[in-house]
Structure formats: structure tokens, C-alpha cells
Amino acid sequence: MKFTHEFLCSCGRTFQVSTYGDDPWPDAVCTQCGSMVSLINSLSVSVTAERLLNRSKVELDGGDYSLSILIGTIAVESFLARLFLKLKGMESYATTLTLPTPAQEEAWKDDF
């Protein structure tokens, strides 16, 4: 899914930076003043869920209410699933002092 972020340059021009999925934001250059824009991901449990919530707001502002509700629901479920796996990993690390294996994470997905 494509995610866009609108950025206001110091010269007053507004332009968009786009990325897909959880890929990093590409660097962009303002065509009017030549200044470079570098965006970083938010500090969150799930970057994808944050981007989905932003996309849901864009769809809501555009008037597509049904798609906004659908994307918002997916964002909340994605966030909760990632948070559950992160907390289970912390619990496992606290008792064993080793990082969880992929097999353990697959078993936790069934628990979720």
C-alpha cells in the first residue's frame, strides 16, 4: 500500500513524499528552493499501523468513509497484534535472557 506524507517546505511550497509498506521514507528535494527533506519513522510499536492510521485519516478527509473505517480497523488490529507479540517477547526474554525464536513467535500468533 502506498503511503504519502505532505510536507511544507521553509519556502512555503507544499509537496508530497511517498513510500510503500514499512519501507523508509525517501529523501526529497524541493523543486522551488532546492532544500532537502528527510523524514524518519515515528517511534512506535508498529510503523505500519501508524501509517495505516494516517492513510485512514486521508481517506476520511477525502470523503471515502467506508474505506477509512476499513483501513482504521486494520490499523488497530495490526497495532494490537504487534504489541501482543512484543510483550510476549519481553516476557520470554525476562525469564530466559534469550531472544524469542521464530517458532516461538509462530506459536504466540496462534495464542493471539
NORMO-V143549 format. One record per backbone hydrogen bond with DSSP energy under -1.0 kcal/mol. CO is the residue of the C=O (numbers start at 1). NH is the residue of the N-H. If there is no record, write none. Layout:
co=CO nh=NH
co=CO nh=NH
This chain:
co=1 nh=21
co=3 nh=19
co=5 nh=17
co=7 nh=15
co=9 nh=12
co=13 nh=9
co=15 nh=7
co=17 nh=5
co=19 nh=3
co=20 nh=23
co=28 nh=37
co=30 nh=34
co=35 nh=30
co=37 nh=28
co=42 nh=44
co=46 nh=50
co=47 nh=51
co=48 nh=52
co=49 nh=53
co=50 nh=54
co=51 nh=55
co=52 nh=56
co=53 nh=57
co=54 nh=58
co=55 nh=59
co=56 nh=60
co=57 nh=61
co=58 nh=62
co=59 nh=64
co=60 nh=63
co=63 nh=65
co=64 nh=68
co=65 nh=69
co=66 nh=70
co=67 nh=71
co=68 nh=72
co=69 nh=73
co=70 nh=74
co=71 nh=75
co=72 nh=76
co=73 nh=77
co=74 nh=78
co=75 nh=79
co=76 nh=80
co=77 nh=81
co=78 nh=82
co=79 nh=83
co=80 nh=84
co=81 nh=85
co=82 nh=86
co=83 nh=87
co=84 nh=88
co=85 nh=89
co=86 nh=90
co=87 nh=91
co=88 nh=92
co=89 nh=93
co=90 nh=94
co=91 nh=95
co=92 nh=96
co=93 nh=97
co=101 nh=105
co=102 nh=106
co=103 nh=107
co=104 nh=108
co=105 nh=109
co=106 nh=110
co=107 nh=111
co=108 nh=112
